[in-house]
Amino acid sequence: MSDGVLIPEMGKAAPASTGRTELNNSRSGRARLGGPVHTERPVRVICIGAGASGLCFAYKIQRSFDNFTLTVYEKNEEVSGTWWENKYPGCACDVPAHNYTWSFEPKVDFTGVYATAPELFKYFNDFGHKYNLYQYMKTKHQVVGAKWDDSIGAWNVQVQDLRTGNIINDQCDILINAGGILNAWRWPAIPGLKDFKGKLLHSAAWDHSVDLTGKNVGLIGNGSSGIQILPAIQPKVAKLTTFIREPTWVSPIQGLDQHVYSQEELMDFATKPGALTEYRKMNETSLNGIFSMFLKNTASQNDTKEQMIEQMKSKLNNPDLEKKLIPEWGPGCRRLTPGINYLETLSKDNVEVVYGEIEKITPNGCYCDDGKEHPVDILICATGFDVSFKPRFPLVGPAGNLQDAWGKEPKGYLGIAAPDVPNYFVFLGPNCPIGNGPVLSAIECQSDYMLRWIDRWQTENIHAFSPKMEAVDDFIAHTDEFMKCTVWEQQCRSWYKNGNINSRVTALWPGSTLHYLEVMNDLRSDDFNVKYNGNRFAFFGNGYSQTEMDQTADWGYYIREHDDGPFLSKAKQRKLLTKSGTMKDVVLVNYAGAKLSAGSNLVGKSKI
């Protein structure tokens, strides 16, 4: 008691809510009147998925928050998402592995530039153990439904225990979907698939009991997985027939070719101060420098196309294959992949390339539009995923099931939320920078953005928040106009366009990854509908500050000898953050292998 005002006990986080009565009390505006401003009410968070995004979110909420409970439901028996699920031969990272790590968590012992799937699984798995994130994880638990209850401002979530089949009912204030877009694999829609009498495999559900040695193997698909599988299995099979219906660009970033690190290099990474950081920064700068290649008629796009044509011709060394496999559309229209040894393997003696459509699957193999049946013992389908952005379970908000809305067309907010769906975030949602540059930095950025909103919910008197439809409409209108200037909307079949040729680009951000990081630094609360529990200012509480609740704090913290406060303009904040003025001319390496100054005219004729 101080001057007749009750001061809460300091230094202890309130226990997390465990029941509906406690949930209702924690949401009451009146309950806040007895405490200081910004009292942290308990927040209950459910995260769906323990892949890279779910692990990042768990780490960041644990680092920054105290009064929270978190449950991460993961359908697999292990964490790490795609790096646990994908175990096909040759599976590896198709970007430099040292830049497929968290910005703050390097790994010194990757064996090569493009690390294998087991190495990446170990990285994310070790990350979870290092920071004790497994305490939040419930593996073999799959979310099968979620419904918003506006009477209490909470999500009721149904979870199936995959070990027992039992349904568990859970509840949360904030629902995070970290399930990812490339996790619901599907068989190709080819007539007769079930008639095949041989062994049928899918790249995303690999059966390691199947021995390919000495077999006649068919491979459908030349996307990222198919490109990795082909050179990995070619040496052991008797014959490999690869079925390709469309061309694609295949070439690593020059200077970032596959390279196995020497013992000396590994030792430098592990022991030489700054060596690995310098290497990671160099790679990241190059990856951030490729954005202009995605814009039509830029010097970077035109030079890259010309150089990649030369590289592909050199590696194929086959005029017939060159004509079929080198695209007319620009590099980047489909996801680029380095394709280590892929093109060279197509010309091996035991490899046959069948170009065109598979009209049907027969009991013995594939009947194609060349009028021939191509018999195989084993048929591998590297045919991808459901990339519709539609939630994998009924997610019912005030306006209905998001599955229905996003099944038609995914209209999202800044790649992170859905209009009029309260207290809900999604990692790598529609029109996010999943293919614009380094992706893990974007995941970190999205985690930070979500947590800033969760902090507002926890310290203010908010009942629910969700993006306004008008904000989403404006974002989509701007995005669609921007895409007209990019190679992404050219005539290629891409999962960026939900597996279609002429659909709108729903997967990518209208700008670079660095552009996304700057945009997402601002919460833009005016784009949201915010509903309060009673008086929006009830969080003012009893008139005391949080500082006055802390007897160990400096109550005159703002008194100082000079102005060292933060800059208040975006421009000065950015210059300080990016250490503007400390670098000499930044040299970028594009896909074509040309060294470019960051200040050079890369935009060319493109008008945005």
Residue pairs with C-beta under 8 A, 6 or more apart in sequence:
1 7
5 542
5 543
5 544
6 34
6 542
7 36
7 544
7 548
7 549
8 34
8 35
8 36
8 39
8 549
10 549
10 550
10 551
11 550
13 40
13 66
13 67
14 40
14 41
14 42
14 67
15 42
16 42
16 44
16 67
16 68
16 69
17 23
17 26
17 42
17 44
17 69
20 152
20 171
22 42
23 44
23 152
23 154
23 171
23 173
24 152
25 31
26 41
26 42
27 41
27 152
27 153
27 463
27 533
28 533
28 534
29 461
29 532
29 533
29 534
29 535
29 538
29 539
30 534
30 538
31 41
32 39
32 41
32 461
32 538
32 539
32 541
33 538
33 541
33 542
34 541
34 542
35 541
35 542
36 541
36 542
36 543
36 544
36 545
36 546
36 548
36 549
37 539
37 540
37 541
37 544
37 545
37 546
38 459
38 460
38 539
38 546
39 459
39 539
39 541
39 546
40 65
40 66
40 67
40 458
40 459
41 67
41 458
41 459
42 67
42 68
42 69
43 65
43 67
43 68
43 69
43 173
43 174
43 454
43 457
43 458
44 68
44 69
44 154
44 171
44 172
44 173
44 174
45 61
45 68
45 69
45 70
45 71
45 172
45 173
45 174
45 175
45 176
45 454
46 70
46 71
46 72
46 73
46 143
46 155
46 157
46 170
46 172
46 174
46 175
46 176
47 54
47 57
47 58
47 70
47 71
47 72
47 73
47 136
47 176
47 178
48 54
48 72
48 73
48 143
48 175
48 176
48 177
48 178
48 179
49 72
49 73
49 74
49 75
49 81
49 177
49 178
49 179
49 180
49 183
49 427
50 58
50 72
50 73
50 74
50 76
50 79
50 80
50 81
50 128
50 137
50 139
50 178
51 79
51 80
51 81
51 82
51 83
51 124
51 178
51 179
51 180
51 183
52 80
52 81
52 82
52 124
52 440
52 443
53 81
53 178
53 180
53 427
53 428
53 443
53 446
53 447
54 72
54 74
54 79
54 81
54 176
54 178
54 427
55 79
55 80
55 124
55 127
55 128
55 133
56 102
56 440
56 443
56 444
56 447
57 72
57 176
57 178
57 427
57 447
57 450
58 70
58 72
58 128
58 133
58 136
58 137
59 127
59 131
59 133
60 444
60 447
60 448
60 451
61 68
61 70
61 451
61 454
62 70
62 131
62 132
62 133
62 136
64 451
64 455
65 451
65 454
65 455
65 458
67 458
68 458
70 136
71 136
71 138
71 170
71 172
72 133
72 136
72 137
72 138
72 178
73 138
73 141
73 142
73 143
73 159
74 137
74 138
74 139
74 140
74 141
75 140
75 141
75 142
75 162
76 84
76 85
76 139
76 140
77 139
77 140
78 84
78 121
78 125
78 139
79 124
79 125
79 128
79 133
79 134
79 137
79 139
80 120
80 121
80 124
80 125
80 128
81 124
81 180
81 183
82 180
82 182
82 183
83 117
83 120
83 121
83 124
84 121
85 183
85 204
85 205
86 117
86 203
86 204
86 206
86 225
87 117
87 206
87 208
88 203
88 204
88 206
88 225
88 228
88 229
88 232
88 382
89 206
89 212
89 228
89 229
89 232
89 233
90 228
90 229
90 230
90 231
90 232
90 233
91 116
91 117
91 225
91 228
92 114
92 115
92 116
92 117
92 228
92 340
93 100
93 114
93 115
93 116
93 117
93 120
94 114
94 224
94 228
94 337
94 338
95 114
95 287
95 438
95 439
96 113
96 114
96 256
96 283
96 287
97 107
97 110
97 112
97 113
97 114
97 115
97 119
97 120
98 106
98 107
98 110
98 113
98 276
98 279
98 280
98 283
99 280
99 283
99 284
99 287
99 438
99 440
100 115
100 120
100 439
100 440
101 107
101 123
101 280
101 440
102 127
102 440
102 444
103 440
103 441
103 444
105 127
106 276
106 277
106 280
107 123
108 266
108 269
108 270
108 276
109 266
109 269
109 270
110 119
110 261
111 119
111 260
111 261
112 258
112 259
112 260
112 261
113 256
113 257
113 258
113 259
114 258
114 338
114 340
115 123
127 133
128 134
128 137
138 159
140 161
140 162
140 163
141 159
141 160
141 161
141 162
141 168
142 159
142 160
142 162
143 157
143 158
143 159
143 160
143 393
144 158
144 159
144 160
144 167
144 393
144 394
145 157
145 158
145 393
145 394
145 395
145 396
146 155
146 156
146 157
146 158
146 175
146 393
146 394
146 395
146 396
147 155
147 156
147 394
147 396
148 154
148 155
148 156
148 396
148 397
148 398
148 421
148 422
148 423
149 155
149 156
150 398
150 422
150 464
153 173
153 422
153 423
153 463
153 464
153 531
153 533
154 171
154 172
154 173
155 171
155 172
155 173
155 174
155 175
155 423
155 424
156 169
156 170
156 171
157 169
157 170
157 171
157 172
157 175
158 167
158 168
158 169
158 170
159 167
159 168
159 169
159 170
160 166
160 167
160 168
161 167
161 168
173 423
173 457
174 423
174 424
174 425
174 454
174 457
175 423
175 424
175 425
176 424
176 425
176 426
176 427
176 450
177 391
177 395
177 424
177 425
177 426
177 427
177 429
178 426
178 427
179 391
179 392
180 427
180 428
181 385
181 387
181 389
181 428
181 434
181 507
182 384
182 385
182 387
183 385
184 385
184 386
184 392
185 202
185 203
185 204
185 205
185 384
185 385
185 386
186 383
186 384
186 385
186 386
187 193
187 202
187 381
187 383
188 220
188 221
188 358
188 381
188 383
190 220
190 358
190 360
190 361
191 359
191 360
191 361
192 360
192 361
192 362
193 200
193 361
195 361
195 362
195 363
196 361
196 362
196 363
196 364
196 365
196 379
197 363
197 364
198 364
198 365
198 376
198 377
198 378
198 379
199 207
199 210
199 377
199 378
199 379
200 378
200 379
200 381
201 207
201 210
201 378
201 379
201 380
201 381
202 380
202 381
202 382
202 383
203 221
203 225
203 226
203 229
203 380
203 381
203 382
203 383
204 225
204 385
210 378
212 233
212 236
212 237
212 378
213 236
213 237
214 236
214 237
214 238
215 237
215 238
215 377
215 378
216 237
216 238
216 239
216 241
216 375
216 376
216 377
216 378
217 233
217 237
217 239
217 240
217 241
217 376
217 377
217 378
217 379
217 380
218 240
218 241
218 242
218 243
218 365
218 366
218 374
218 376
218 378
218 379
218 380
219 226
219 229
219 230
219 233
219 240
219 241
219 242
219 243
219 380
219 382
220 226
220 243
220 358
220 366
220 379
220 380
220 381
220 382
220 383
221 243
221 244
221 381
221 382
221 383
221 384
222 242
222 244
222 246
222 248
222 382
223 248
223 334
223 335
223 337
223 382
223 383
223 384
224 335
224 337
225 382
225 384
226 242
226 382
227 248
227 250
227 337
227 339
227 342
228 337
228 339
228 340
228 342
229 380
229 382
230 240
230 242
230 342
230 345
230 346
230 351
231 340
231 341
231 342
231 344
231 345
233 240
234 240
234 345
234 348
234 350
234 351
237 350
238 350
239 350
239 351
239 352
240 348
240 350
240 351
240 352
241 351
241 352
241 354
241 366
241 374
241 376
242 346
242 351
242 352
242 353
242 354
243 354
243 358
243 366
243 368
243 374
244 324
244 325
244 353
244 354
244 355
245 355
245 356
245 357
245 358
246 327
246 492
246 493
247 324
247 325
247 326
247 327
247 328
248 325
248 327
248 334
248 337
249 308
249 312
249 326
249 327
249 331
249 332
249 334
249 336
250 312
250 325
250 337
250 338
250 339
250 342
250 343
251 308
251 311
251 312
251 336
251 338
251 339
251 591
252 258
252 338
252 339
252 340
253 286
253 287
253 290
253 338
253 589
253 590
253 591
254 307
254 589
254 590
254 591
254 592
254 593
255 286
255 589
255 593
256 283
256 286
256 338
256 589
257 338
258 338
258 340
261 269
268 275
268 276
269 275
269 276
269 279
270 276
284 438
284 441
285 586
285 588
286 588
286 589
286 590
287 437
287 438
288 437
288 438
288 512
288 513
288 514
289 586
289 588
289 589
289 590
289 596
289 598
290 300
290 437
290 588
290 590
290 591
291 436
291 437
291 511
291 512
291 513
291 514
291 515
292 298
292 299
292 300
292 301
292 602
292 603
293 300
293 301
293 304
293 331
293 332
293 590
293 591
294 301
294 332
294 436
294 486
294 487
294 488
295 301
295 485
295 486
295 487
295 603
295 604
295 606
295 608
296 330
296 485
296 486
296 487
296 606
297 604
297 605
297 606
298 602
298 603
298 604
298 605
298 606
299 600
299 601
299 602
299 604
300 590
300 592
300 596
300 602
300 604
301 330
301 331
301 332
301 487
301 604
302 604
303 590
303 592
303 594
304 331
304 590
304 591
304 592
305 330
305 331
306 592
307 591
307 592
307 593
307 594
308 331
308 591
308 592
309 326
312 322
312 325
312 326
312 343
313 322
313 326
315 343
315 344
316 322
316 325
316 343
316 346
316 347
317 347
318 346
318 347
321 346
321 347
321 353
324 353
324 355
325 343
325 346
325 355
327 333
327 492
328 491
329 487
329 490
329 491
329 492
330 487
330 490
331 487
331 591
332 487
332 488
333 487
333 488
333 490
333 491
333 492
333 494
334 492
334 493
334 494
334 496
335 435
335 494
335 495
335 496
336 591
345 351
346 353
352 374
354 366
354 368
354 370
354 374
356 368
356 369
356 370
357 368
357 369
358 366
358 367
358 368
358 369
359 367
359 368
359 369
360 366
360 367
361 367
361 379
362 373
364 373
364 375
364 376
365 373
365 374
365 375
365 376
365 379
366 373
366 374
366 376
366 379
367 373
367 374
368 374
384 495
384 499
385 495
387 495
387 498
387 499
387 507
388 406
388 407
388 410
388 498
389 406
389 410
389 412
389 429
389 430
389 506
389 507
390 402
390 403
390 406
390 407
390 410
391 402
391 403
391 406
393 403
394 401
394 403
395 401
395 402
395 403
395 421
395 424
396 402
397 418
397 420
397 421
397 422
397 424
397 466
398 420
398 421
398 422
399 405
399 420
399 421
402 418
402 421
405 411
405 418
406 412
406 418
406 430
409 504
409 506
410 429
410 430
410 506
411 418
411 419
411 430
411 472
411 473
411 476
412 418
412 419
412 426
412 429
412 430
412 431
412 472
413 419
413 467
413 471
413 472
413 475
413 527
414 431
414 432
414 475
414 519
414 520
415 428
415 429
415 430
415 431
415 432
415 433
415 434
415 446
415 509
415 516
416 425
416 426
416 427
416 429
416 432
416 446
416 449
416 450
416 520
417 424
417 425
417 426
417 429
417 466
417 467
418 424
418 426
418 429
418 466
418 467
419 466
419 467
419 468
419 469
419 471
419 472
420 466
420 467
420 468
420 469
420 529
421 466
422 464
422 465
422 466
422 531
423 457
423 464
423 465
423 466
424 466
425 446
425 450
425 453
427 443
427 446
427 447
428 434
428 439
428 442
428 443
428 446
430 506
430 507
431 475
431 476
431 479
431 505
431 506
431 507
431 508
431 509
431 510
432 442
432 446
432 507
432 508
432 509
432 516
433 439
433 442
433 508
433 509
433 511
433 512
433 513
433 516
434 442
434 507
434 508
434 509
435 496
435 507
435 508
436 442
436 508
436 509
436 511
436 512
436 513
436 516
437 512
437 513
437 514
438 513
439 513
441 513
441 517
442 513
442 516
442 517
445 516
445 517
445 520
446 520
448 520
449 520
449 523
452 523
453 465
453 523
456 462
456 465
456 523
456 525
457 465
459 539
460 532
460 536
460 539
461 532
461 533
461 534
461 535
461 536
461 537
461 538
461 539
462 530
462 531
462 532
462 533
463 531
463 532
463 533
464 529
464 530
464 531
465 528
465 529
465 530
465 531
466 528
466 529
467 527
467 528
467 529
468 527
468 528
468 529
471 524
471 527
471 528
478 510
479 505
479 509
479 510
480 504
480 505
482 510
482 511
482 608
483 489
483 504
483 505
483 508
483 510
485 606
485 607
485 608
486 505
488 494
488 496
488 497
488 505
488 508
489 497
489 504
489 505
491 501
491 502
492 501
493 499
493 500
493 501
494 500
495 507
496 505
496 506
496 507
496 508
497 503
497 504
497 505
497 506
497 507
498 506
498 507
509 515
509 516
511 519
518 570
518 574
521 570
522 570
547 553
547 555
547 557
548 555
566 573
567 573
567 576
574 580
575 581
585 597
585 598
585 599
586 597
586 598
587 595
587 596
587 597
587 598
588 595
588 596
588 597
588 598
589 595
589 596
590 596
596 602
